[in-house]
Amino acid sequence: MHFLYPAFLFALISLAIPVIIHLFNFRRYQKVYFSNVQFLKEIQEQQASRRNLKERLILTARLLTLLFLIFAFARPYVPGKNATNVGKQQVVSIFIDNSYSMQALNKEGTLLDEAKRRAKEIVSAYSINDRFQLLTQDFEGKHQRLLSRDEFNDAVDAVKVSPQSRGLQQIINRQQSLLNTQQGSLRSAYVISDFQKNMTDGKAVKADEGIHFNLIQLKASELPNVAVDSVWLLTAVHRPNESEKLVVRLHNYAGEKAERIPLKLLINKEQKALGSFTISPRSVQNDTLSFSGLQSGWQRAEIQLQDNPVTFDNQFYFTFNVQQQLPVLLIYGETPNPFLKAVFDTDPFFEAKQADDGNVDYAALNTYPLIVLSDVKTISTGLAQQLHTYVSKGGTLMFFPSADADLVNNKTFLQSMGAAYPDKLVTENTKVSAINLHNLVFKNIFESYPENPDLPAVKKYYQLGPGSGKGESLMELPGKQPFWTGYNSGRGKVYVSAVALNDDFSNLQRHALLVPVMFRIALLSGHDQPLFYTLGEDESIEVPPIQSSEKQILKLVKGDQSIIPDIRQQEGSTLLYISDQLQQTGNYELKKQDSTLAVLAFNDNRKESDMSYLDAGALKQIFPQAGNVLQPGQGSIKGEVSDLNFGLQLWKLCIILALIFLAAEILLVRFYKPEKQQLSILS
């Protein structure tokens, strides 16, 4: 047994006071004369022995009352598991999980309400001089300071649900970052959460051995839940009034089958599609929704599920742009290629702009989904670098060699993007032997493919050297020689032709296949913004180059909410850093003054949708440094925290014993009358 305030034990000297009082009895006696005292002597002797017993009992009761009262002030305790020096100031970090899953209900209300109550109970178990850190999923700057007990309780009351979702290792690291600055104090940390399985990656959590960690798991029932994980459109470029197909990825996170889940697609607040789906337990399913009738401009889309009782993930937002026209840049050498211009002039949807290789506006390259480079003998270093950047950021480049191409220069340019390159000129009358019908470019071009198709005839061609990237042929010459092939490069694509668009090489420029192939490549070349972003993950957003100034700042606006992101310009694009400024899901307009440059969609992290939890054994295995894994019931955990950190507190027992012995003294003085008992015997 130890004492919190051992200095109070000096008060044990006061135990001598009742002993002295009992040893020196200063009461005055009154003489009473009797005619015959023979019988009284015997009575007096018997009364003296009884009186001595009473006085000794009273003395004992007084001594024990005073002893236990002194012990109570000295605060005796039996050390607990953490064996802390309870007389020293402590610094305590408490994490409250305020993610979406904490909206689940139990007998105490929502898990977040219970977590806040438990945090206050933990704080109440510590001394008023101790200091506390409140940490939540938001990881805000204000959480990196120490609070008094009252300040902590006020901060807990202000905690609200957050879209953020951190891993257990991230939480521990954040707690340690503050506690490690308090080396002179005793340090403890608590994590209050439902501990979903997605909080860990299966690896053991690493923690500082000098900090006592305690995990408090709040229990909620495993609930059925279906959510939309992702969406994508089957077409890259969207034209007004054309039919569109949207693929929706549905995820059933529950262990039971989800039947007839209603799903609704809204675009610009107008219902465009409706469906009902059945999903097997713990499975993922892709379903397709068709819609049409869109006008040009940004489309603000939302998918709504009717799935109870978990509702925080019943909405999924995405945006895309329907273009009135698709711009295409045609870069030529000495003279424009008339065949390319004629191809794109056949459809008013395409807006073709021509520029010679010496007068290209590099800043505007990212505004073109497709760039066609043709008849350029020698590609300048500046143009090569800009086109490489353009492709790496998602653009599509189509390359037709010049009739008198500088092969070394072309090789250097195309090899840098991992694409095939013109290696040597082959003069030979031949014909395209096959087209790759499995390539996405040829999808929906032919209603029925003829047995003996009329394919382009070739007089001479450049033999293409192998590219280092992943390639897929569009057309082949005999012997599987590549005639027209495409390569992935960065986030974009490069298509390389073995012939110049010249009558001396082939009839490709006059062939019926040229127009549909060029259109398909153009329509597949859209590099719009992603359909959606995820809060807490996508901290930076890349958009086409935007010039801004102090008077023309960029804002993300949704209703009354408006934030100003940090802006960084880089080659060919602008980066927007939103950090943790966005806290609400939905569709946000990127504005420059009064003009809308883009519409961006933000959704929650779907990790919170999986309502399955770790048990105490799994937590102990993942986090072996955790001293205790508590799963509290309905009662307060203040006593458990006190016992774990300070040991078994005995001061209350001492108070109770002191009161008992004080009551015993009162009873002895008032009711124990040995004189009356003796007289009643004599009578």
C-alpha positions in Angstrom: 0.0 0.0 0.0 1.2 3.5 -0.9 0.1 7.0 0.1 -0.6 9.8 -2.3 0.2 12.5 0.3 2.4 10.8 2.9 3.1 14.1 4.6 -0.3 13.9 6.3 1.0 10.8 8.2 2.8 13.2 10.6 -0.7 13.9 12.0 -0.5 10.4 13.6 1.1 12.3 16.5 -2.3 13.6 17.3 -3.3 10.0 18.4 -1.6 10.8 21.7 -4.2 13.4 22.5 -7.1 10.9 23.4 -4.6 8.7 25.2 -3.5 11.6 27.4 -7.1 12.6 28.1 -7.9 9.0 29.2 -4.8 8.7 31.4 -5.4 11.9 33.3 -9.0 12.1 34.2 -9.6 15.6 35.8 -13.2 15.0 36.9 -14.0 16.2 40.5 -15.8 13.7 42.7 -18.5 14.6 45.2 -18.5 12.9 48.6 -21.6 11.1 49.7 -21.9 9.8 53.3 -23.7 6.6 54.0 -24.4 5.0 57.4 -23.2 1.6 56.2 -21.0 1.2 53.2 -20.2 -2.5 53.6 -22.4 -3.4 50.6 -21.4 -0.4 48.5 -17.7 -1.4 48.4 -18.5 -4.5 46.5 -20.7 -2.5 44.0 -18.0 0.1 43.5 -15.4 -2.5 42.7 -17.7 -4.1 40.2 -18.6 -0.7 38.7 -14.9 0.3 38.4 -14.1 -2.8 36.2 -17.1 -2.1 33.9 -16.2 1.6 33.8 -12.7 0.8 32.7 -13.9 -1.5 29.9 -16.2 1.2 28.6 -13.5 3.8 28.7 -11.1 1.5 26.9 -13.7 0.8 24.2 -14.3 4.6 23.8 -10.5 5.2 23.6 -10.2 2.6 21.0 -13.1 4.0 18.9 -11.6 7.5 19.1 -8.1 6.3 18.2 -9.4 4.4 15.2 -11.6 7.3 14.1 -8.7 9.7 14.2 -6.4 7.1 12.5 -8.6 6.5 9.5 -9.4 10.2 9.2 -5.6 10.8 8.9 -5.3 7.9 6.4 -8.1 9.4 4.4 -6.2 12.7 4.0 -3.0 10.8 3.2 -4.9 9.0 0.3 -3.8 5.4 0.6 -3.9 3.3 -2.6 -2.8 -0.1 -3.9 -0.8 0.5 -7.2 -2.6 -0.4 -10.4 -1.3 -2.0 -13.6 0.2 1.2 -15.0 2.0 1.8 -11.8 2.2 5.6 -12.2 3.5 8.0 -9.7 0.1 9.6 -9.0 1.6 12.5 -7.2 3.1 13.8 -10.4 1.3 15.9 -13.1 0.0 13.8 -15.9 -0.6 14.6 -19.6 -3.4 12.7 -21.2 -4.4 12.4 -24.9 -7.9 11.3 -25.7 -9.1 10.5 -29.2 -12.8 10.6 -29.9 -13.8 8.9 -33.2 -16.3 11.2 -34.9 -16.4 9.5 -38.2 -19.7 8.7 -40.0 -19.9 5.2 -38.5 -20.2 6.7 -35.0 -23.7 7.8 -36.0 -24.8 4.2 -35.4 -27.2 3.6 -32.5 -27.0 1.5 -29.4 -28.9 1.6 -26.1 -27.1 4.8 -25.0 -28.0 6.7 -28.2 -25.5 7.4 -30.9 -22.0 6.0 -30.5 -20.6 9.6 -30.8 -22.7 10.8 -27.8 -21.5 7.8 -25.8 -17.9 8.5 -26.8 -18.2 12.1 -25.6 -19.6 11.0 -22.3 -16.8 8.4 -21.9 -14.2 11.1 -22.6 -15.6 13.2 -19.8 -15.6 10.3 -17.4 -11.9 9.6 -18.2 -11.0 13.2 -17.5 -13.0 13.2 -14.2 -10.8 10.4 -12.9 -7.7 12.6 -13.1 -6.5 15.4 -10.9 -7.6 19.0 -11.5 -4.0 19.9 -12.2 -3.5 17.4 -15.0 -3.6 18.5 -18.6 -5.5 16.9 -21.6 -5.4 16.8 -25.4 -8.6 16.3 -27.3 -8.1 14.7 -30.7 -10.7 13.9 -33.4 -10.7 12.6 -37.0 -10.3 16.2 -38.2 -6.7 16.5 -37.0 -7.2 20.3 -36.6 -4.4 22.6 -35.4 -6.3 23.4 -32.3 -6.0 19.8 -31.2 -2.3 20.2 -30.8 -2.5 22.0 -27.4 -3.2 21.0 -23.8 -6.4 21.9 -22.0 -7.6 22.0 -18.5 -10.4 19.8 -17.4 -13.1 22.5 -17.9 -11.7 23.5 -21.3 -11.6 19.9 -22.3 -15.2 19.3 -21.4 -16.2 22.4 -23.4 -14.2 21.2 -26.4 -15.9 17.7 -26.2 -19.3 19.3 -26.4 -18.4 21.0 -29.7 -17.3 17.7 -31.4 -19.5 16.9 -34.5 -19.5 14.2 -37.1 -16.7 14.5 -39.6 -16.2 13.0 -43.1 -12.6 12.1 -42.3 -11.5 8.6 -41.6 -8.0 7.9 -40.2 -6.2 4.7 -39.7 -5.3 3.6 -36.1 -1.6 4.1 -36.8 -2.2 7.6 -37.9 -4.1 8.3 -34.7 -1.4 6.9 -32.5 1.3 8.9 -34.4 -0.7 12.1 -33.9 -1.1 11.5 -30.2 2.5 10.7 -29.8 3.6 13.9 -31.6 2.2 16.0 -28.7 2.9 13.6 -25.8 6.5 13.3 -26.8 7.0 17.0 -26.2 6.0 16.5 -22.5 8.9 14.3 -21.4 8.8 15.6 -17.9 5.3 14.4 -17.2 3.5 11.0 -17.0 1.9 10.3 -20.3 -1.2 8.4 -21.1 -3.4 8.0 -24.2 -6.9 6.8 -24.8 -8.6 5.9 -28.1 -12.4 5.8 -28.0 -13.9 4.3 -31.1 -16.0 1.5 -32.6 -12.8 0.1 -34.2 -14.0 -0.8 -37.6 -11.9 -3.4 -39.4 -10.9 -0.8 -42.0 -9.1 1.2 -39.3 -6.1 -1.1 -39.7 -4.3 -2.7 -42.6 -3.6 -5.9 -40.7 -0.2 -4.8 -39.6 0.8 -4.4 -36.0 0.5 -0.8 -34.7 3.8 0.7 -33.5 3.8 2.9 -30.4 6.1 4.5 -27.9 6.7 2.2 -24.9 6.9 5.3 -22.6 3.2 6.1 -23.1 0.3 4.1 -21.6 -2.2 3.3 -24.3 -5.8 2.3 -23.5 -8.4 1.3 -26.1 -12.1 1.9 -25.3 -14.4 0.1 -27.8 -18.0 1.2 -28.1 -20.3 -1.5 -29.2 -22.8 -1.2 -32.0 -24.8 -3.8 -33.9 -23.6 -4.9 -37.3 -26.0 -3.3 -39.7 -26.9 -4.0 -43.3 -25.6 -1.4 -45.7 -25.3 -0.9 -49.5 -23.4 2.0 -51.0 -22.2 3.3 -54.4 -18.5 2.9 -54.4 -17.8 4.5 -57.8 -19.2 5.4 -61.2 -17.9 5.9 -64.7 -19.2 6.8 -68.1 -18.6 4.6 -71.2 -17.9 7.6 -73.4 -15.0 10.0 -73.0 -16.5 12.8 -74.9 -20.1 13.8 -74.3 -22.2 15.4 -77.1 -25.6 17.2 -76.6 -28.7 15.0 -76.9 -26.8 11.8 -77.4 -27.4 8.6 -75.5 -25.1 8.0 -72.5 -24.4 4.9 -70.4 -23.3 5.2 -66.8 -21.8 2.2 -64.9 -22.5 2.2 -61.2 -20.5 0.1 -58.8 -22.6 -1.1 -55.9 -21.1 -2.7 -52.8 -23.1 -4.8 -50.3 -21.1 -4.5 -47.1 -23.4 -6.7 -45.0 -23.4 -10.5 -44.5 -26.9 -10.8 -45.8 -28.5 -10.4 -49.3 -29.8 -7.0 -50.2 -32.9 -7.3 -52.3 -34.6 -4.7 -54.5 -32.5 -1.7 -53.5 -34.0 1.3 -55.3 -31.6 3.6 -57.1 -32.3 6.9 -58.7 -30.1 9.1 -61.0 -30.6 12.8 -61.0 -28.8 15.2 -63.4 -29.3 18.9 -62.7 -32.0 18.0 -60.2 -34.0 16.2 -63.0 -34.6 12.4 -62.7 -32.9 10.6 -65.6 -32.9 7.0 -64.7 -34.4 4.6 -62.1 -33.5 1.1 -61.1 -33.8 -1.6 -58.5 -31.0 -4.0 -57.7 -30.4 -7.2 -55.7 -26.8 -7.8 -54.4 -25.3 -10.9 -52.8 -23.8 -10.7 -49.4 -20.3 -9.1 -49.1 -20.1 -8.7 -52.9 -19.6 -6.0 -55.5 -21.9 -5.6 -58.5 -21.7 -3.3 -61.6 -24.9 -2.1 -63.1 -25.5 0.2 -66.1 -28.0 3.1 -66.4 -28.9 4.7 -69.7 -30.0 8.2 -70.2 -30.1 11.0 -72.8 -31.4 14.5 -73.5 -28.5 16.4 -72.0 -27.7 20.0 -73.1 -24.3 21.4 -73.4 -22.5 22.6 -70.2 -21.6 21.2 -66.8 -23.8 18.4 -65.6 -24.4 18.2 -61.8 -25.3 14.5 -61.2 -26.3 12.7 -58.0 -27.2 9.0 -57.4 -29.6 8.3 -54.5 -30.1 5.1 -52.7 -32.9 4.2 -50.4 -31.0 2.0 -47.8 -31.9 2.1 -44.1 -30.8 2.3 -41.3 -27.3 3.5 -42.5 -28.0 6.6 -44.5 -24.8 8.7 -44.5 -23.6 7.0 -47.7 -26.9 7.0 -49.6 -25.8 9.8 -52.0 -23.0 9.8 -54.5 -22.1 12.9 -56.5 -20.3 13.3 -59.8 -20.0 15.9 -62.6 -19.1 15.9 -66.2 -19.1 18.4 -69.1 -21.2 18.1 -72.2 -19.3 19.9 -74.9 -21.0 21.9 -77.7 -17.9 21.4 -79.8 -14.7 19.3 -79.5 -11.6 21.3 -80.3 -8.8 19.5 -82.3 -5.4 21.0 -83.0 -3.7 20.1 -86.3 0.0 20.8 -86.3 1.7 20.7 -89.7 5.1 21.4 -91.1 5.5 23.5 -94.2 1.9 23.3 -95.5 -1.4 22.2 -93.9 -2.6 18.7 -94.7 -5.9 19.1 -96.7 -7.1 15.6 -95.9 -7.0 16.1 -92.1 -8.9 19.4 -92.3 -11.5 17.8 -94.6 -12.0 14.9 -92.2 -13.0 17.1 -89.3 -15.0 19.5 -91.4 -17.5 16.8 -92.1 -19.0 17.0 -88.6 -19.7 20.4 -87.0 -19.2 18.9 -83.6 -15.4 19.0 -84.3 -13.7 22.4 -84.3 -10.4 21.9 -86.0 -7.7 24.6 -85.6 -4.5 24.5 -87.7 -1.0 25.7 -86.7 2.4 25.3 -88.1 5.0 23.7 -85.9 6.7 27.1 -85.3 3.7 28.9 -84.1 2.0 26.6 -81.6 0.4 28.2 -78.5 2.0 26.0 -75.8 -0.2 27.4 -73.0 -3.4 26.3 -74.8 -2.3 22.7 -75.6 -4.3 21.2 -72.6 -7.5 22.6 -74.0 -7.3 20.2 -76.9 -8.4 16.6 -76.2 -6.7 15.5 -79.5 -3.6 16.9 -81.3 -2.6 15.6 -84.7 1.0 16.1 -85.7 1.6 15.5 -89.4 4.2 16.3 -92.1 6.7 17.8 -89.7 10.2 16.8 -90.8 12.1 17.9 -87.7 10.3 18.3 -84.3 11.9 21.2 -82.3 13.0 20.5 -78.8 10.5 22.9 -77.3 7.6 21.4 -79.2 8.7 17.9 -78.3 8.9 18.8 -74.6 5.5 20.4 -74.6 3.8 17.5 -76.4 5.4 15.0 -74.0 4.0 16.9 -71.1 0.6 17.1 -72.8 0.4 13.4 -73.3 1.6 12.6 -69.8 -1.3 14.6 -68.4 -3.9 12.7 -70.3 -3.9 14.2 -73.8 -4.0 12.1 -77.1 -1.4 12.6 -79.8 -1.7 11.3 -83.3 1.5 11.2 -85.3 1.7 11.0 -89.1 5.4 11.1 -90.4 6.6 13.5 -93.0 7.5 12.2 -96.4 11.1 13.3 -95.8 11.1 12.7 -92.0 14.3 13.2 -90.0 14.2 9.6 -88.6 16.7 10.2 -85.8 14.8 13.2 -84.6 11.4 11.4 -84.8 12.9 8.4 -83.0 14.1 10.6 -80.1 10.7 12.3 -79.8 8.6 9.1 -79.9 10.9 7.0 -77.8 10.6 9.5 -75.0 6.9 8.6 -74.8 7.4 4.8 -75.1 5.8 4.8 -78.6 6.9 3.1 -81.8 8.9 5.2 -84.2 9.8 5.3 -88.0 12.9 3.3 -88.3 13.5 2.9 -92.1 11.6 3.5 -95.3 10.4 0.4 -97.1 9.3 0.8 -100.8 6.9 -2.1 -101.5 3.5 -2.4 -103.0 1.4 -4.1 -100.4 -1.9 -3.8 -98.6 -3.2 -3.7 -95.0 -3.9 -7.3 -94.1 -6.0 -7.0 -91.0 -7.6 -4.6 -88.6 -7.9 -5.3 -84.8 -11.7 -5.4 -84.3 -11.1 -6.0 -80.5 -9.5 -2.5 -80.2 -11.8 0.0 -78.6 -11.4 2.3 -81.6 -13.4 0.0 -83.9 -16.2 -0.6 -81.4 -19.6 0.2 -83.0 -18.0 1.2 -86.3 -19.2 -1.8 -88.3 -22.8 -3.1 -88.2 -21.4 -6.3 -89.8 -17.8 -6.9 -90.9 -17.5 -8.2 -94.5 -15.5 -11.3 -95.3 -13.3 -9.6 -97.9 -13.1 -6.0 -96.7 -11.5 -3.3 -98.9 -8.5 -2.2 -96.8 -6.0 0.6 -97.6 -3.4 -0.1 -100.3 0.3 0.8 -99.6 3.1 1.8 -102.0 5.7 2.5 -99.4 5.8 2.8 -95.6 8.1 3.4 -92.7 9.0 0.2 -90.8 8.1 1.0 -87.1 10.7 0.3 -84.4 9.3 -1.3 -81.2 8.0 1.0 -78.5 8.8 0.5 -74.8 5.3 1.2 -73.7 2.2 -0.9 -73.8 0.9 -0.9 -77.4 -2.1 -2.2 -79.3 -2.3 -2.3 -83.1 -5.2 -0.8 -85.1 -4.1 -2.1 -88.5 -1.4 -4.5 -89.6 0.6 -5.2 -92.8 1.5 -8.7 -93.9 3.8 -10.5 -91.5 2.1 -8.6 -88.6 4.1 -5.5 -89.4 2.4 -2.5 -87.6 0.7 -0.1 -89.9 -1.2 2.0 -87.4 -0.7 1.4 -83.7 -1.5 3.1 -80.3 0.6 3.3 -77.1 -0.3 4.3 -73.6 2.0 7.0 -72.3 1.6 8.5 -68.8 -2.1 9.2 -68.6 -2.5 9.8 -72.3 -2.1 7.9 -75.6 0.1 8.2 -78.7 -1.1 6.8 -82.1 1.6 6.3 -84.7 1.1 5.7 -88.4 3.6 4.0 -90.6 2.7 6.2 -93.6 2.4 9.8 -94.4 -0.9 11.1 -95.5 0.4 11.4 -99.0 -0.6 9.7 -102.2 3.0 8.6 -102.7 2.7 6.4 -99.6 -0.9 4.9 -99.6 -4.5 5.7 -100.2 -5.3 5.9 -96.4 -6.1 9.6 -96.7 -8.8 8.8 -99.3 -10.0 5.6 -97.8 -13.5 5.3 -96.2 -11.9 4.0 -92.9 -10.0 7.2 -92.2 -13.0 9.3 -91.2 -14.6 6.8 -88.6 -11.2 5.9 -87.2 -10.2 9.6 -86.7 -13.6 10.4 -85.2 -13.4 7.4 -82.8 -10.0 8.4 -81.6 -11.1 11.9 -81.1 -14.2 10.8 -79.2 -12.1 8.5 -77.0 -9.5 11.2 -76.3 -11.4 13.3 -73.8 -9.3 14.1 -70.8 -12.0 15.9 -68.7 -11.8 16.3 -65.0 -12.4 13.1 -63.0 -16.1 12.5 -62.4 -15.6 12.9 -58.6 -13.0 13.3 -55.8 -12.9 11.9 -52.3 -12.8 14.0 -49.2 -9.7 13.4 -47.1 -7.8 11.7 -49.9 -7.7 14.1 -52.9 -5.9 17.1 -51.3 -4.8 18.5 -54.6 -6.9 18.9 -57.8 -5.3 19.4 -61.3 -7.2 21.6 -63.7 -6.3 23.2 -67.0 -4.1 26.3 -66.7 -6.0 29.2 -65.0 -4.5 32.6 -64.6 -5.5 34.4 -61.4 -4.6 37.5 -59.5 -5.3 39.2 -56.2 -8.5 40.7 -57.7 -9.4 37.5 -59.6 -9.1 34.7 -57.1 -10.5 31.2 -57.6 -13.2 29.9 -55.2 -15.0 26.7 -54.7 -18.6 27.5 -54.0 -21.6 25.4 -52.9 -24.6 27.3 -51.8 -23.6 29.6 -49.0 -20.3 27.8 -48.5 -17.2 29.2 -50.2 -13.5 28.3 -49.8 -10.4 29.7 -51.4 -7.9 27.0 -52.3 -4.2 27.4 -52.5 -3.0 27.7 -56.1 0.2 26.5 -57.7 1.0 26.8 -61.3 2.9 24.1 -63.0 3.8 23.2 -66.6 0.6 22.7 -68.5 -1.9 22.8 -65.6 -3.0 24.5 -62.3 -3.0 22.7 -59.0 -5.7 23.5 -56.4 -4.8 22.5 -52.8 -7.9 22.2 -50.7 -6.3 20.3 -47.7 -9.1 19.9 -45.1 -11.1 23.0 -45.9 -14.0 21.0 -47.4 -16.1 19.1 -44.9 -19.3 18.6 -46.8 -20.0 16.3 -49.8 -21.7 17.6 -52.9 -21.1 19.4 -56.2 -18.9 22.6 -56.0 -18.5 25.3 -58.6 -15.0 26.4 -59.4 -15.5 30.2 -60.0 -13.3 33.0 -61.1 -15.3 36.1 -60.2 -18.7 35.4 -61.7 -17.7 32.9 -64.3 -17.9 29.1 -63.6 -14.7 27.4 -64.9 -15.6 23.8 -63.8 -17.9 21.9 -61.4 -16.2 19.4 -59.1 -17.9 16.6 -57.1 -16.7 15.4 -53.7 -17.8 12.3 -51.9 -17.1 10.6 -48.5 -14.6 7.9 -48.1 -16.5 4.6 -48.4 -14.3 2.9 -45.8 -16.9 4.0 -43.2 -19.6 2.1 -45.0 -18.3 -1.3 -43.8 -20.1 -1.8 -40.4 -17.9 -4.7 -39.2 -15.7 -4.4 -36.2 -12.6 -5.8 -34.5 -13.0 -7.8 -31.3 -10.9 -7.4 -28.2 -8.6 -10.2 -29.2 -8.0 -8.8 -32.6 -7.3 -5.4 -31.1 -4.8 -6.8 -28.7 -3.0 -8.7 -31.5 -2.9 -5.6 -33.8 -1.9 -3.2 -30.9 0.2 -5.3 -28.4 1.4 -2.1 -26.7 -2.1 -1.2 -25.6 -2.2 -1.8 -21.9 -5.9 -2.3 -21.7 -8.8 -2.9 -24.1 -12.0 -1.8 -22.4 -15.5 -2.6 -23.5 -17.6 -0.6 -21.0 -21.1 -1.4 -20.2 -23.8 1.0 -19.1 -22.0 2.2 -16.0 -19.3 4.8 -15.6 -15.7 3.9 -16.5 -14.3 6.5 -14.1 -13.6 3.8 -11.5 -11.9 1.5 -14.0 -9.6 4.4 -15.2 -8.7 5.3 -11.6 -7.9 1.7 -10.7 -5.8 1.2 -13.9 -3.8 4.4 -13.6 -3.8 5.1 -9.9 -4.5 1.7 -8.4 -7.1 0.8 -5.9 -8.1 4.0 -4.0 -8.7 3.4 -0.3 -9.5 6.9 1.0 -13.2 6.3 0.7 -12.9 3.2 2.7 -11.0 5.1 5.3 -13.7 7.8 5.5 -16.4 5.1 5.9 -14.4 3.3 8.7 -13.8 6.7 10.5 -17.5 7.3 10.4 -18.2 3.8 11.7 -15.9 4.2 14.7 -17.2 7.7 15.4 -20.7 6.2 15.5 -19.5 3.4 17.7 -18.0 6.0 20.1 -21.3 7.9 20.2 -23.2 4.7 20.9 -20.8 3.7 23.7 -21.1 7.0 25.4 -24.9 7.2 25.1 -26.2 3.7 25.6 -23.5 1.7 27.3 -24.3 2.4 31.1 -22.6 -0.2 33.3 -24.0 1.5 36.5 -27.6 1.1 35.6 -26.9 -2.5 34.6 -25.4 -3.3 38.0 -28.2 -1.6 40.0 -30.8 -3.5 38.0 -29.1 -6.7 39.0 -29.1 -5.8 42.7 -32.7 -4.8 42.7 
